Amino acid sequence: MQASQLISSSINPLHPDDDGKAALSLMDNLRVSHLPVVRNNFYLGIISENEILEWQSTDELIQEHLPNLMAPYVLGTQHLFDIIEVLEENSLSVVPILSEEKKYMGAISNRKLLYTIAKSAAVQSIGGVIVLEMNQNDYSLSEIASIVESNNAKILSSYITSLPNSTKMELTIKVSITEVDAIIADLRRFEYNVMASYQDGSSNDDMMERYESLMRYLNT
């Protein structure tokens, strides 16, 4: 899914002539802590609630602080994973989206992104989850997929987490079957370190309740 398909219609940008007080009020209304600053469809940067609170006065104009603003963004043609990367690297609540010509198109909130992920087929599909820890040099998704498929299952999704100050990484995979004991046994036979596993099975009702709670939260 491309970034242009995920733009949050409710996220309005700020203008350099807006003051800090107006910016904080809009952030509060939108329940975000960042907003893009735009003039004539040209993206100037993104401003945070914390930055404004450090000003001498919230009556100051954003224009006065433009040189201090960072300007992260993703292009409208970039993938969902690119948005996640920019969000994580910059600790943002909103990511600006630009066209190929670098014109401002809109923004995506972290809430919209979370909602999209939660609605994805991979998340909603019934299956089991396995968490593996390994050295980064030992990572081979094709080999892991082969082990999973030898147990008549498919990998529905995967996610890599790099461990800080370490050459190790964690790989989380969701597979298409709920009974994952045989897969885990084969993974261990191939000397993979299985950190954790989660099986839907009897916990389907609880998982559905958590999913519905998440949907209610995202829509409030």
N, C-alpha and C positions, 0 to 999 in steps of 0.2 A: 504493500500500500504506500502511495506517494504522499509526501507532506502536504501538497496542495489539496488533497482530499480530506485532510484532517483539520483544516483551519477552523478555529473557534469563532463563530459569528458574534459572540458576545464580547470579545476582547477588543476594545477600542484603544488606539494608540494615543500617546500624549503628544503635545506640540511644544516646541521650545519656549513659546510664550506662556505656557502654563506655569503656575507657581507650585511649590512643594505641597502646599496645603491641598490644592485641587488634585494633585497626583496621588497623595495619600488617601484622599476621599474615594477616588476612583478605584484604587487598589483594594480598599476595604469593601467596596460594593461588589467587586468582582472576585473577592477572596483569593487574590494573588499577591505576591510580594515583589513582582517585577512588571514593568510595562515598557514596550518599545517607544522610542521618541522618533516622530516622523514629521517631515516638512515637505509638502508637495510630492508625496509618494516616495520621497527619498529617505531611506533609513539612516538615522544619525547615531543610533546606539540604544542601549537598554539601561534603564535606571531602576534601582532597587529601593525598597522601603528603608533599609538600613542606611543607605547613602544619604537620603533626604533627612533622616533623623540626626545625621552628623553635621548638617548645615548649621550655621549660626542662627538662622531663622527659616521657618517653612514658608515665609512670604517671598523668599528669593525665587527667581525664575530659573527654570531648567536651563535656559540659554547660557546662564553664567557658569554652568557646570559641564557643558558639553565636552570640553577637552578631557574630562576625567572618566567619561563613560566607556565601558567596554562595548564591543559590538558583535557578539556571537549571532549566528544565524544559520539556517539551512535553506537550500534551494527548494523550490516547489517540486522539483523532479526527484529529490532524494527520498530514500526509503525510511520507513518507520524506525529502523535500527539506528540510522544516522541522527534522528531526533533524540532518541534515548541517550546516545553518546554525548550530544551537545548539552542536554539537560544535566547529565551526571557530571561532566567535566567542569561545568560552570555553576553548578548548584542553583539552577534556575527554576522558577515556577511557570515561566512562559518562554517559548522559543519563537522569535520572529521568522517569517517565511518570506523569501525574496524570489523574484522571477529570475530568469537567465540574464536579463538586462539589469539585474540588481535593483529592480523597483519593488517597493514594499507591497506584499500581497495580503498579509494578515499575520496572525500568530496562533500558536497552539499552546493551550495550557496543559500543565502536567495532569490535571484532572481529566481532560479530554483524552489524553494519551493513555492514561490508566483505564479509562472506560473502553477505549478501543481494544486494548490488550485483553481486557476481561471479556469482551464480546467475541474475541477471535475463536475460530473453530478449534484451534489447538487447546485453548483453555477450557472451553465448554465440553469438549469430547471426553467421554469416559476413558480412563486409563490409569496407569501407575506412574509414579515419579521416582527416579533414581538419581542420587547425587554421588558423583565420583570425585576423588582427589587424585591428581597425578602431576608429574613433572611436565612443564610446558613442552619440552622436547619429545615427550612420549605421546602427545595428543594425536590421535588419528580417529576422526569421526567415522571414516569409512570402515575401519576395523570394528569399532563399537557397533555401528549399524549392522555389520555382518553378523555379529554375535546376537544382536536383538532379533534380526530376521531369521536366524537359525532356530529361534523359538517361536516362529510363526507370528511375529509382531513387527510393527513398524515404529520408527521414531517420529512422533508428531511434531515435536519442537525441542530445541536445545538452547541452553544459555550458558555462557562462560563467565566466570568470575575470577579475576586475577587476585591472588592473595598478596597483600602489601609486604614489601621487603622480603620477598620469597620468589623462588623459581617455580613454585607450585601453582596450580590453578584448580578450581572446582568446575566441574561440568555437570549441569542439571539437565536431564533428559526426561521427556514425557513420552511414554510408549502407549501403544494402542490396546494393550490388555491390562486387566486389573491384577491378575495373578503374576507377580514378577519374581517369585522365588527362583524359578528355573533360570531366568535371565541373570539374576544376581549370582547364582551358583556358577554359571558359565563365565561371567565377568571375573569372578574371583579365581577361577581356574586359569584364566589368562593373566592373573596377577594384577588385576585392577583393584584399587582400594575403594570399596563401597562405603561411603560415609553415612548415608541414610537412604531410606526408601519409604514411600507412601503409597498405599494401595487404596483405591476407591472402595471397592467391595461393599462391606457393611456400613461404611461411613458416607455413602452417597447422600443420605438425607442431611447429614451435618454439613457436607460440602455445599449442597444446594442452599442451605440456610445462610452459610457464609457468603455465597455468591450473591444471593438476593439482598443481604445486608449491604454488601459493597455497592450494588446497583442503587439502593435507596440512598446511600450516602452520596454517591456521585450525582444524583439527581435532585438533592436538596438545595 
